[in-house]
Amino acid sequence: MTDPHQSATSPGTDQGSIERRAAIAEALGKEVWPADRDALVARAQESNAPDRVLGDLQRLPAGQTFANVQEVAEALGLGTEQQRF
């Protein structure tokens, strides 16, 4: 169990990583999961995601299924926040 009084931002997670992960989450929405790289890229294109988001998603490994944006962020080497609940 995590301490609700501690920051949810993990050590080493910078603001840029948080913003990139938020942009990916916004572009993909909640209905796409689980999905592989191709499905995520297609969904981002449908939502007119910024080039940065599309580039990040295109770097994901082929053949891997992602359950949520946190797994995408981990695969991209972005810092992730701990879950509070």
Residue frames as qw, qx, qy, qz and C-alpha x, y, z in Angstrom:
[[0.000, 0.890, 0.455, 0.000, 0.00, 0.00, 0.00],
 [0.423, 0.401, -0.028, 0.812, 1.30, 3.45, -0.79],
 [0.232, -0.467, -0.440, 0.731, 1.38, 6.40, 1.53],
 [0.218, 0.798, 0.501, 0.253, -1.31, 8.93, 0.40],
 [0.238, -0.931, -0.025, 0.276, 0.74, 11.71, 1.98],
 [0.493, -0.364, 0.490, 0.619, 3.73, 11.14, -0.27],
 [0.356, 0.571, -0.315, -0.669, 4.06, 12.55, -3.74],
 [0.888, 0.251, 0.364, -0.125, 2.83, 10.13, -6.41],
 [0.548, 0.776, -0.311, -0.013, 5.69, 11.17, -8.67],
 [0.947, -0.169, 0.008, 0.274, 8.44, 8.60, -8.54],
 [0.356, -0.732, 0.333, 0.475, 12.02, 9.71, -8.09],
 [0.358, -0.175, 0.681, 0.615, 13.55, 10.39, -11.49],
 [0.277, 0.653, 0.671, 0.216, 10.22, 11.25, -13.09],
 [0.177, -0.204, 0.030, 0.963, 10.46, 14.68, -14.64],
 [0.381, 0.531, 0.296, -0.697, 7.77, 17.09, -15.74],
 [0.341, 0.434, -0.565, -0.613, 8.50, 16.36, -19.40],
 [0.121, -0.003, -0.989, -0.087, 7.79, 12.65, -18.94],
 [0.198, 0.424, 0.717, -0.517, 4.56, 13.43, -17.13],
 [0.375, 0.566, -0.026, -0.734, 3.44, 15.76, -19.90],
 [0.281, 0.301, -0.784, -0.465, 4.33, 13.24, -22.62],
 [0.015, -0.175, -0.977, 0.124, 2.40, 10.49, -20.85],
 [0.274, 0.517, 0.487, -0.648, -0.58, 12.82, -20.39],
 [0.368, 0.494, -0.346, -0.707, -0.54, 13.71, -24.11],
 [0.203, 0.104, -0.940, -0.252, -0.48, 10.01, -25.02],
 [0.091, 0.336, 0.860, -0.374, -3.37, 9.28, -22.65],
 [0.326, 0.544, 0.191, -0.749, -5.40, 12.17, -24.06],
 [0.344, 0.400, -0.588, -0.613, -4.84, 11.04, -27.65],
 [0.223, 0.044, -0.965, -0.134, -5.78, 7.42, -26.94],
 [0.632, -0.307, -0.064, -0.709, -8.70, 7.69, -24.56],
 [0.499, -0.296, 0.716, -0.388, -10.04, 4.85, -22.43],
 [0.867, 0.242, 0.185, -0.394, -11.75, 2.66, -25.02],
 [0.568, 0.624, -0.520, -0.134, -8.66, 1.44, -26.87],
 [0.112, -0.495, 0.826, -0.243, -7.24, -0.89, -24.20],
 [0.599, -0.465, 0.473, 0.449, -5.83, -3.51, -24.46],
 [0.627, 0.772, 0.012, -0.105, -4.06, -2.76, -27.72],
 [0.795, -0.064, 0.221, 0.561, -0.87, -3.35, -29.64],
 [0.278, -0.384, 0.192, 0.859, 1.35, -0.72, -31.27],
 [0.070, 0.215, 0.640, 0.734, -0.54, -0.65, -34.55],
 [0.209, -0.708, -0.662, -0.128, -3.92, -0.19, -32.85],
 [0.349, -0.699, -0.237, 0.577, -2.52, 2.58, -30.66],
 [0.228, -0.202, 0.363, 0.881, -0.98, 4.40, -33.62],
 [0.033, -0.433, -0.710, -0.554, -4.24, 4.08, -35.58],
 [0.278, -0.773, -0.554, 0.140, -6.26, 5.45, -32.64],
 [0.334, -0.574, -0.020, 0.747, -3.84, 8.36, -32.20],
 [0.150, 0.044, 0.535, 0.830, -4.10, 9.18, -35.90],
 [0.136, -0.615, -0.717, -0.298, -7.91, 9.12, -35.68],
 [0.335, -0.822, -0.372, 0.272, -7.78, 11.61, -32.82],
 [0.370, 0.837, -0.037, 0.401, -5.34, 13.89, -34.68],
 [0.725, -0.603, -0.024, 0.332, -2.65, 13.42, -32.06],
 [0.028, 0.922, -0.333, -0.194, 0.43, 15.64, -32.19],
 [0.701, 0.535, -0.469, 0.049, 3.46, 14.38, -34.13],
 [0.059, -0.537, 0.736, -0.407, 5.34, 13.84, -30.86],
 [0.720, -0.098, 0.525, -0.443, 2.68, 11.39, -29.64],
 [0.893, 0.403, -0.063, -0.191, 2.60, 9.55, -32.96],
 [0.436, 0.639, -0.605, 0.190, 6.39, 9.31, -32.96],
 [0.333, -0.412, 0.730, -0.433, 6.41, 7.92, -29.43],
 [0.836, 0.083, 0.383, -0.384, 3.77, 5.32, -30.24],
 [0.792, 0.543, -0.261, -0.098, 5.56, 4.26, -33.43],
 [0.174, 0.613, -0.724, 0.264, 8.64, 3.47, -31.31],
 [0.741, -0.277, 0.461, -0.403, 6.75, 0.86, -29.28],
 [0.178, -0.266, 0.927, 0.197, 7.82, -2.76, -29.81],
 [0.624, 0.086, -0.464, -0.623, 5.77, -4.70, -32.35],
 [0.638, -0.064, -0.763, -0.085, 3.84, -7.73, -31.18],
 [0.208, -0.118, -0.711, 0.661, 3.36, -6.55, -27.62],
 [0.281, -0.686, -0.543, -0.395, -0.08, -5.81, -26.15],
 [0.126, 0.179, -0.412, 0.885, -0.42, -2.93, -23.71],
 [0.226, -0.551, -0.794, 0.124, -3.11, -2.87, -21.03],
 [0.141, -0.925, -0.307, 0.173, -2.93, 0.85, -20.25],
 [0.313, 0.904, -0.139, 0.257, -1.01, 4.07, -20.74],
 [0.502, -0.745, 0.439, -0.015, 1.34, 3.23, -17.85],
 [0.844, -0.031, 0.474, 0.250, 2.57, 0.15, -19.72],
 [0.575, 0.739, 0.145, 0.318, 3.09, 2.31, -22.81],
 [0.102, -0.946, 0.255, -0.172, 5.05, 4.84, -20.76],
 [0.713, -0.495, 0.485, 0.107, 7.22, 2.09, -19.29],
 [0.822, 0.287, 0.386, 0.305, 7.93, 0.67, -22.76],
 [0.390, 0.846, 0.045, 0.362, 8.97, 4.15, -23.92],
 [0.617, 0.019, -0.357, 0.700, 11.27, 4.62, -20.93],
 [0.177, -0.640, -0.015, -0.747, 9.18, 7.42, -19.46],
 [0.010, 0.101, -0.754, 0.649, 8.99, 7.72, -15.72],
 [0.460, -0.455, -0.642, -0.412, 5.77, 6.46, -14.21],
 [0.334, -0.466, 0.362, -0.735, 3.93, 7.46, -11.08],
 [0.031, -0.032, -0.962, 0.268, 3.05, 5.01, -8.37],
 [0.410, -0.480, -0.595, -0.497, -0.57, 4.02, -8.01],
 [0.204, -0.337, 0.473, -0.788, -2.19, 5.45, -4.91],
 [0.723, -0.046, 0.359, -0.588, -5.16, 3.08, -4.84]]
